Each structure stands twice: as structure tokens, then as C-alpha cells.
Amino acid sequence: MSEDGDVRLTIGELAAAAGMTVRNVRNHQARGLIAPPSLVARTGYYGAEQLERLKLIRAMQSEGFNLEAIRCILGRAADPPPIPAEDVAERCGVSPAAGRHAAGAMRELAALFDRALAR
């Protein structure tokens, strides 16, 4: 933990907390599924949002989704959601990080429907 109470994890700590390998974390980052770490003196630190997203990705994979489907549903980590994440978190009773992921997923689902209706 950092001084302000935010989670700060190295890539090894993040991988262990998410239940996956460092190689998988790097792969997900390279695909844009999680945001890159913040750098402090040449060391990358990940936060609660990246951890929540990795747990969600892992859960979706266990339900049979492949990484391409997960990317289509969740979108890229850098895409801003159209629905305020705070509203989603409050209405759904989830953490702010989970609210951000849910809001992003809703945006991607809306885009999928738009594309389907345009055909």
C-alpha cells in the first residue's frame, strides 16, 4: 500500500493476487486488456483497478470466453466509459474499480448492438 492508501503492486504481486502468471499479465497488458503500470524509479506499479480487471478477465475465461471476446465486451483499458462509473458502482453496489469495468462493458455491448442493427 502507498501512503495515500492506494494499492501499489509490482507485476509479480499483481500476478499472484490475480491468480495468474507474470507472463499472462504481460500478455493482457500487451493486448490492451489492462492499463500499463505507473512508473516510479524504473519500477512499475499496478493498482486496484488493474487487479479487479484481471480477476474479471480470469472469471470470464473460466466461463469459456476467449481473449478476443473479452476484449470485445470489456473494450481496451484506455477507453473511457460513456456511463459514469460512480453511478454504476453505486447502483450495483460494487467497488469503484468494478463499476468502471462494468461501465466499459456496457459501452462495448451497446456498440455491438449498434453494429448488429446497422447490418
N, C-alpha and C positions, 0 to 999 in steps of 0.2 A: 504494500500500500504506500501511496505517496503521502506527503504531508497534508494535502487537502482531502484525503480520504478516497481518492480515485484509485481504482485497481490499476496497477502497473505490473505487467507480466513480461518476462523475456519470452522468446519463442519456445524455448523448452518448457517453461512453466505453463504457457498457454496451451501447448500441445497436451501436456499431462492433465491439465484441468478440463480440457475438452474431450479427453479420452481418445486422442489420435496421435499420430507420429508427427515429428517436426517436418518431415518430407511432405505429408499431407497438408499441413498448414501452409507451407511454401507454395504448394501446388494451387491451393484455393486462393492464395493471395495473387499468384501469377495470372489466374483466370479472372481476377477482379471480384471474386466472391466475398472477400473480406478486404477491408481497407488496410493500407500499409501501416506499419508501426510509426509512432513518433520517435524521432531520434534524439538521444541525449548522450553526448560524448561518444559517438560511434556505436552506441547500444540502442537497439530498437525495443520499444516498449509498447505492448498492446493493452487495451483497456477492456472494460466490461462489455462494451458493445461488440467487439470482435469475438469475445468469449461466447456471448449469447448467440451470435450468428453462427459460430462453429458448432455449437450444440444443436442449433436448429438444423443446420446442414446435415449433421450426423443423424439426427432423428428422421429427417426426410429420406436420407439414403437407406435407413433401416426399414422404411416403409416402401422401398422399391423405386424411388425417384433417382434418375441418373443426374450427373452434374449439369448437363445441358438443360434438363427440365428444371432443376433447382435454380439455375441462372435465369431462366425464363420467368419463373414465378417470383423470385426474390429481386431480380434485377442486379445490376452491378452495385458494389458497395458505395460508390461515389454518387449514385443517382439520388437526388432529393425526392422525398415522397410528396405527393400533392395534398395529402391529408395531414393536418398537424399531428405529429406523433404523440404529443402530450394528450390530445383528445382521445386517440386510440388507446393509449395506456390507461387513462382514467376510466373510460367506458368499459374496457375489457378487464380491468383490474389486474394489469400486468406491469412489469417493470418498465421504466422509460426505454431501456435498450430493446426489450421485446416489442414495445409499442412502435419503435422506429422500424423494426423489421416487418411488423405486421402492416404498417402503413405503406412501406415499399412494396410488399407483396400485393396489397390491394391495387396499387398503381399498375403493377405488371399484369394483374388479372384483367383490369379494365382495358389495358392496351390489347391484350389477347382477344377480348370480346370485340373491341373496335375493329381489329383486323379481320376477325371471322365475319362480322356483319358487313364489312366492306366488300366481301367476295361475292 
